[in-house]
Each structure stands twice: as C-alpha cells, then as structure tokens.
C-alpha cells in the first residue's frame, strides 16, 4: 500500500500547535520555573525514544499491536478531557447560555469531517494553524509583559512535582507523532529541528504559566478555573479580549483533538475515535478522573513505547 509522505515540519508544527491547547490549561496550576526545566528534560526523553524507533512503523509486529491498543485507548481518554475542557471554556465565555453537551457536539462536527479526510491533508492544515496560533500566543505575551508584577514571579507557587507533571502533559502531545514518523522522508537535520520544536513548545508553556502567575499572582491563579483566559481578559481590560482569544485558541484545541484521533488509523477510523471520545465526555468520564491522568498517561506511553521498541529492527 502506498504511504502518504509527510514533511518533518508538518508533524512538528502540528505538535507545537496542539501543545498550546494543554499549555493554556496548565498555566496557573504549575510553577513556571519547573515547567522551564521540563522543556529540555522532555526533549531529551523524546530524543531517546526516537533513536529506538528509527524509521519503522510503530504499530508493526506483536509489540506494535500492544502499542496500538495503548495509544488508541489513551487517545480517546485525552480527547474526552479536551472536549470537556474546551466546551467548558466556551460555555463560560457565552455566560452559560449554551449547554455544555451541545457545545461538545458542535466541537465534534468539524473533527468528524476532518477525520474522513486523508492524514496528509490534516497535517497540511495543522501547519497553517500553527502560524495563526503562534501569532496569537505571541500577541498575548507581548501585551502581558507590561502588566506583569515581577514580585509575583518569585512568589511561592505550586509544588515541583505537580509542575513537572504539567510540563510533561504539554510535551507528551509529541508522542502521538510517533505513529506517523515512518511517513516522513528522512532529511539531514530533521531530528535536531524536531527537538528544537519540542523544546520551544516547553518554553512557550513556561512563558504562558509565567504570564498567568505574574498578572494574577500564584495564589489567585491556583484558585481560579481557566486562569490563563482570565489573565487575557485583564490584559485588555475587557471581557471581549478574553472571548476573542478563547475563540482563536480553538485552533490549538482542534489540532490537539485531531492529532489524537489520527492515532486510530486511516479512512473512517479517526471519525470513529471522535465519536467514542464524545460519548465518554457526554457520559461525564473527565469529571471522574484525577487531574494528573493526562500527564501520567503521556509519560507512560513514552516509557512503554521506548521499552517495547528496544531491540527492534530499525
């Protein structure tokens, strides 16, 4: 079967865009200093896994079948959490006028449509989304630097363990690139540039966390729901800016959900993954899970991928 060829930039741009979704969720519930440390640590861990996998398909052989089950299962759980998180944010912006279940369904519709398309088309779209998402994040940081209370940046914040887990949750989005690595035509310097993208995502997550703490203070940020978007509202002295950024942040959210759904394979399987995750979200699964589920699941996938790939043919 002919394999659709992808570029390394498309894959890494999609991971960086998707990671901004979890980075915004982590801002305010993690210490930016520990998240800063998580950036190089995560890049080094991912480099080790890449070296073990090489350029072969991740899901081939008996061990690959085990990994497929693990990836597909965790992807649906992560998607359900993202559905609940994103719909809750939109409901807050709409001041509760829309039921959260209806918002989840509306979010699922474009993902189902994208799931019927080819993988290459999704990654080309994600590369375009990256430009808009990067400009949005850059504009927020540029506005926020003048509103930061620098004494808040050195104030006591969330503990190191929770902060490192938050950083791991952001960076673990890259693990869902691994099923597609074999579709990339090798080019000199691709691996180095890819790790640069991943480290850059970690730095961006730390910057968003620092902005949130610097504007609200760590104590206030940790007591709020969606503190990053509250911070954005304060930057413009208006709820309109919060609503605008919240809407623009749908690009990282949809990229994150779309990347996870692609773990299920080709043809109609990504659409089936969206429907499965939507069902779990509507059933209330995210509310039953502890807050560290996504971080622990992402780390477990990285470790198991490395362990099950060790010694395989590259």
C-alpha positions in Angstrom: 0.0 0.0 0.0 1.3 3.4 -0.9 2.1 5.6 2.1 1.3 9.3 2.1 4.6 11.2 2.5 4.7 13.9 5.2 7.3 16.5 6.0 9.0 16.8 9.3 7.9 20.4 9.6 4.3 19.4 9.2 4.5 16.9 12.0 6.3 19.2 14.4 4.2 22.2 13.7 1.1 20.1 14.5 2.6 19.1 17.8 3.5 22.7 18.7 0.0 23.9 17.8 -1.7 21.1 19.7 0.6 21.6 22.7 -0.6 25.2 23.1 -4.0 23.7 24.0 -2.7 21.9 27.0 -0.2 24.7 27.8 -3.1 27.1 28.3 -4.8 24.6 30.5 -1.6 24.2 32.6 -1.0 27.9 33.0 -1.9 28.9 36.6 -1.7 25.4 38.1 2.0 25.0 37.7 5.2 26.8 38.6 6.7 28.3 35.5 10.2 27.6 36.8 9.7 23.9 37.0 7.9 23.9 33.6 11.0 25.6 32.2 13.1 22.7 33.5 10.7 20.2 31.9 11.4 21.6 28.4 14.9 20.2 28.0 14.1 17.0 30.0 11.2 16.2 27.8 13.2 16.9 24.6 15.9 14.5 25.8 13.5 11.8 26.7 11.8 12.1 23.3 15.1 12.0 21.6 15.9 8.7 23.2 12.6 7.2 22.1 13.1 8.5 18.5 16.5 6.7 18.4 14.9 3.5 19.5 12.1 3.6 16.9 14.1 4.7 13.9 12.1 5.0 10.7 9.9 1.8 11.0 6.2 1.8 11.5 5.4 2.0 15.2 2.5 -0.5 15.2 4.1 -3.4 13.3 4.6 -6.8 14.8 3.2 -8.3 18.0 4.6 -5.5 20.2 3.3 -2.9 17.8 -0.2 -4.3 18.3 0.1 -3.8 22.0 1.2 -0.3 21.4 -1.7 0.3 19.1 -4.2 -0.7 21.8 -2.5 1.6 24.3 -2.3 4.5 22.0 -5.9 4.3 20.8 -7.2 3.8 24.4 -5.3 6.8 25.9 -6.1 9.0 22.9 -9.8 8.6 23.5 -9.4 9.4 27.2 -7.3 12.5 26.4 -9.9 13.6 23.8 -12.7 13.3 26.2 -10.9 15.5 28.7 -10.2 18.0 25.9 -13.8 18.1 24.9 -14.9 18.8 28.4 -12.2 21.5 28.9 -12.8 23.3 25.7 -16.6 23.2 25.9 -16.4 24.4 29.5 -14.3 27.4 28.4 -16.7 28.3 25.6 -19.7 28.0 27.9 -18.0 30.4 30.3 -17.4 32.9 27.5 -21.1 32.5 26.5 -22.1 33.2 30.1 -23.8 29.8 30.4 -26.3 30.4 27.6 -25.3 27.2 25.8 -25.5 23.7 27.4 -22.0 22.2 27.6 -23.2 19.0 26.0 -24.4 20.9 22.9 -21.0 22.7 22.7 -19.2 19.3 22.8 -21.3 18.1 19.9 -20.6 21.3 17.9 -16.9 20.8 18.6 -17.1 17.2 17.3 -18.7 18.1 14.0 -15.6 19.6 12.3 -13.4 16.9 13.8 -15.6 14.2 12.3 -15.4 15.9 8.9 -11.6 16.2 9.2 -11.5 12.5 10.3 -12.9 11.5 6.9 -10.0 13.1 5.1 -6.5 11.9 4.5 -3.8 12.2 7.0 -1.6 14.4 4.8 -4.5 16.9 4.5 -4.8 17.1 8.2 -1.1 17.8 8.8 -1.0 20.4 6.0 -3.9 22.2 7.7 -2.2 22.0 11.1 0.9 23.6 9.6 -1.3 26.6 8.6 -3.0 26.6 12.0 0.5 26.9 13.6 1.0 30.4 12.0 -2.2 31.7 13.5 -1.7 30.1 16.9 1.9 31.3 17.2 0.8 34.9 16.3 -2.0 34.7 18.9 0.3 33.4 21.6 3.0 35.9 20.7 0.5 38.8 20.8 -0.8 37.8 24.3 2.8 37.5 25.7 3.7 40.9 24.1 0.7 42.6 25.8 1.2 40.8 29.0 4.8 41.7 29.6 3.8 45.2 30.6 1.2 44.0 33.0 3.3 41.5 35.0 4.0 42.2 38.6 7.6 40.9 38.8 7.3 40.1 42.5 4.6 37.5 41.7 7.1 35.6 39.5 9.3 34.7 42.5 6.4 34.2 44.9 5.8 30.6 46.2 3.7 28.6 43.8 2.6 25.1 43.1 5.0 22.3 44.1 7.7 20.9 41.9 6.0 17.5 41.4 2.7 18.9 40.1 4.6 21.5 38.0 6.8 18.9 36.3 3.7 16.7 35.6 2.0 19.7 34.0 5.1 20.2 31.8 5.1 16.5 30.9 1.4 16.8 29.9 2.2 19.6 27.5 5.2 17.9 25.9 3.6 14.4 25.8 1.5 15.5 22.8 4.6 14.7 20.7 4.2 11.0 21.5 1.2 11.0 19.2 3.5 11.9 16.3 5.3 8.6 16.6 2.8 6.5 14.6 3.4 8.9 11.7 7.3 9.2 11.8 7.8 6.5 9.3 5.9 8.5 6.7 8.5 11.3 6.8 11.2 11.2 4.2 14.5 11.4 6.2 16.4 14.7 5.7 19.6 15.9 7.3 18.9 17.8 10.5 15.3 16.8 10.8 15.7 15.2 14.2 17.6 18.2 15.6 15.0 20.6 14.3 12.2 18.5 15.7 13.7 18.5 19.1 14.0 22.3 18.8 10.3 22.5 18.1 9.6 20.4 21.2 11.9 22.4 23.4 10.3 25.6 22.0 6.8 24.3 23.0 8.1 23.7 26.5 9.5 27.3 26.7 6.2 28.7 25.4 4.2 26.7 28.0 6.5 28.1 30.7 6.1 31.6 29.3 2.2 31.3 29.5 2.5 30.0 33.0 4.8 32.9 34.0 2.4 35.4 32.4 -0.6 34.0 34.3 1.3 34.0 37.6 2.8 37.4 37.0 -0.6 39.1 36.3 -2.9 37.2 38.8 -0.3 36.0 41.4 0.2 32.3 42.0 -2.3 32.2 44.9 -5.1 33.8 42.9 -4.3 31.8 39.7 -4.5 28.5 41.5 -7.9 29.3 42.9 -9.5 30.1 39.5 -10.9 28.0 36.7 -9.2 28.7 33.4 -6.8 31.3 34.9 -4.9 31.9 31.6 -8.1 33.2 29.9 -8.9 35.3 33.0 -5.5 36.8 32.6 -6.1 37.6 28.9 -9.3 39.4 29.9 -7.4 41.6 32.3 -4.8 42.4 29.6 -7.4 44.2 27.6 -9.5 45.5 30.5 -12.4 43.9 28.8 -14.2 40.5 28.5 -14.2 41.0 24.7 -10.5 40.2 24.5 -11.0 37.1 26.6 -13.7 36.0 24.2 -11.6 36.7 21.1 -8.6 34.8 22.4 -10.8 32.0 23.6 -12.2 31.7 20.1 -8.8 31.9 18.4 -7.5 29.2 20.8 -9.9 26.8 19.2 -7.2 26.2 16.5 -4.8 24.6 19.0 -7.8 22.7 20.6 -9.0 21.3 17.3 -5.4 20.4 16.3 -4.9 18.6 19.6 -8.1 16.6 19.2 -7.5 15.9 15.5 -3.9 14.7 16.2 -5.2 12.3 18.9 -7.9 11.0 16.6 -5.4 10.2 13.9 -3.9 7.5 16.2 -6.8 5.3 15.3 -5.6 5.0 11.7 -6.8 5.9 8.2 -10.1 6.1 6.4 -13.1 6.5 8.8 -11.3 5.4 12.0 -10.4 9.0 13.1 -14.1 9.9 12.9 -14.9 6.8 15.0 -12.4 7.9 17.6 -14.1 11.4 17.8 -17.5 9.8 18.4 -16.1 7.4 21.0 -14.4 10.3 22.9 -17.5 12.5 22.6 -19.6 9.7 24.1 -17.2 9.4 27.1 -17.2 13.2 27.5 -21.0 13.4 27.5 -21.1 10.5 30.0 -19.0 12.5 32.4 -15.8 10.5 32.4 -13.4 13.5 32.6 -15.0 14.5 36.0 -14.2 11.1 37.4 -10.5 11.2 36.6 -7.8 12.8 38.8 -6.1 15.8 37.4 -2.8 14.0 36.8 -4.3 11.4 34.5 -3.2 13.1 31.2 0.4 13.7 32.4 0.7 10.2 33.8 -0.8 8.6 30.7 1.5 10.6 28.4 4.6 9.6 30.4 3.5 6.0 30.5 3.1 6.0 26.7 6.6 7.4 26.2 8.2 4.9 28.5 6.3 1.9 27.2 7.0 2.9 23.6 10.7 3.0 24.4 10.6 -0.3 26.2 8.6 -2.2 23.6 10.7 -0.7 20.8 14.0 -1.6 22.4 15.9 -4.1 20.3 13.5 -3.9 17.4 14.7 -3.7 13.8 15.2 0.0 12.8 
